[in-house]
Each structure stands twice: as C-alpha cells, then as structure tokens.
Amino acid sequence: MNTTAPLTDEQLQALRRLDACTVANAIETFNDRLRNEGFVNHTVRSLFPELAPMVGYAATVKIRGSAPPTAARSYADRTDWWDYIVSLPAPRVVVVQDTATQPGLCSLVGEVHMSILQALNCVGVVTNGAVRDIPAARSAGFHYFAGSVSVSHGYVHIVEFGQPVEIGGLTIRSGGLLHGDLHGVQSVPPALAPLIPEAAARIFAQEQALIALCRSPDFTLEKLRTLIAQVPK
C-alpha cells in the first residue's frame, strides 16, 4: 500500500484540471518510468468521456461471477470490503479485477453499489469487467472505466481486496494514486504528483508556441525546426 502522505485538496484540484495526456507528458519529463508503462490499455475505456478528469486513491478488489456456487443458490454477501475502502485516503477509486473464466459477463457495480460507493467518498470505478445501470451513473457524475457493459450481476462475489490487481495491463496497488479521463486511466507516482502541474504548465507553453507558429503566416520549416530544437527531450 502507498505510504506517501495524501495530497492536499489544492493539489488534488490541480491534477483534476489537467487532462490525462498532459499528465502523461508531464510524468515523462521526470524519467521516473518507461514511457510505455503506467497506463491502462485500450481494453478499458471511459463510458462517460464528457466528465471532468477523475483523481483518487485506488481501493483494489478481485471478483468472480460468471459461474454459480456448487453448493448454494448464491454466494454470501460481504460487507467487510467497505471497511477497507474507508480506511484509504479520500477521494477513492474502486479498482475491480474480474478474475472469472468469462470476465465481464456479469457486473459488480450498478446503481445500488454505485450509490453505496459514492456514500463512501468514491468517485469512480475502474474494471476489466463489466458495469451496468449506465444512466444512473452518468446522472450521478460517477466515473465508469470498464471493459464492457452487462445486464446482470449474475453470481458476482468478492474474492479478496487490498491486494494488487491487474487492469488492462497495468498493475494497480492499494492506495495508488490514479488519474483518468476520456483518454484512459494512468497511475501517478505519489512523489511526482505535487510537481506535475508546474511541469504541465511548461509543456503547455511550449506546445502553444509551436501551434502558434504553425498557424502563423510567417511559418517556415526552418523556424519550426529551430523552435522544436529548443524543446527539452
């Protein structure tokens, strides 16, 4: 679990004002990880791309649900994972790895669970599996990042929580800081999080200068190459 002190409200708000591509570009400037790491791949997408960026701390959960239990009508309900969620810093993002033989056949989170999670100061769900009750989540402004949509909760049950999960090729650990928008979800190195807005501002200024030149009647390839050469790699 991440042991770095939680960000302040001001720092969280600063990250929420940045789109995911800008955050990724800013992280690259610190050479903290390879550029092809740290983000969820195309198999998990935002269902509500119109929402402002999501920022929160990961509450990790593993589920199954595509097959019935062998000796009972349904699996026993668990509520202990709610205690785990509230033990984490807020805001929280519930990260659900569906480990079933048919991931995404059934959904853990629909309107009822979404309402419970919102009451626990969660701002969204990220899952390789399915979600449902789409209109209710959209109306609530609750982020859904998912691999699919399902009509049923089937036999979904909690297998474990608080352990690392893998979603779309990204390993996410309990308490890890996540950022997501219509472009996707990425992990944010906690030590870099307070530094990202300033790095993003520098990148934005550089990009705007390039765009302005490209739109200028004075544009030449020579000027473009000169300006690009000034941009730190």
HELIX and SHEET records of a PDB file:
HELIX    1   1 ASP A    9  ARG A   16  1                                   8    
HELIX    2   2 ALA A   20  GLU A   28  1                                   9    
HELIX    3   3 ASP A   80  VAL A   86  1                                   7    
HELIX    4   4 GLU A  111  ALA A  119  1                                   9    
HELIX    5   5 ILE A  134  ALA A  140  1                                   7    
HELIX    6   6 ALA A  193  LEU A  195  5                                   3    
HELIX    7   7 ILE A  196  ARG A  215  1                                  20    
HELIX    8   8 LEU A  221  ALA A  229  1                                   9    
SHEET    1   A 6 ARG A  45  SER A  46  0                                        
SHEET    2   A 6 HIS A 143  ALA A 146 -1                                        
SHEET    3   A 6 CYS A 122  THR A 127  1                                        
SHEET    4   A 6 ARG A  92  ASP A  98  1                                        
SHEET    5   A 6 MET A  54  ARG A  64  1                                        
SHEET    6   A 6 HIS A 157  PHE A 161 -1                                        
SHEET    1   B 7 ARG A  45  SER A  46  0                                        
SHEET    2   B 7 HIS A 143  ALA A 146 -1                                        
SHEET    3   B 7 CYS A 122  THR A 127  1                                        
SHEET    4   B 7 ARG A  92  ASP A  98  1                                        
SHEET    5   B 7 MET A  54  ARG A  64  1                                        
SHEET    6   B 7 LEU A 177  ASP A 181 -1                                        
SHEET    7   B 7 GLY A 184  SER A 187 -1                                        
SHEET    1   C 3 SER A 107  VAL A 109  0                                        
SHEET    2   C 3 ALA A 130  VAL A 131  1                                        
SHEET    3   C 3 SER A 148  VAL A 149  1                                        
SHEET    1   D 2 VAL A 165  ILE A 167  0                                        
SHEET    2   D 2 LEU A 170  ILE A 172 -1                                        
END                                                                             
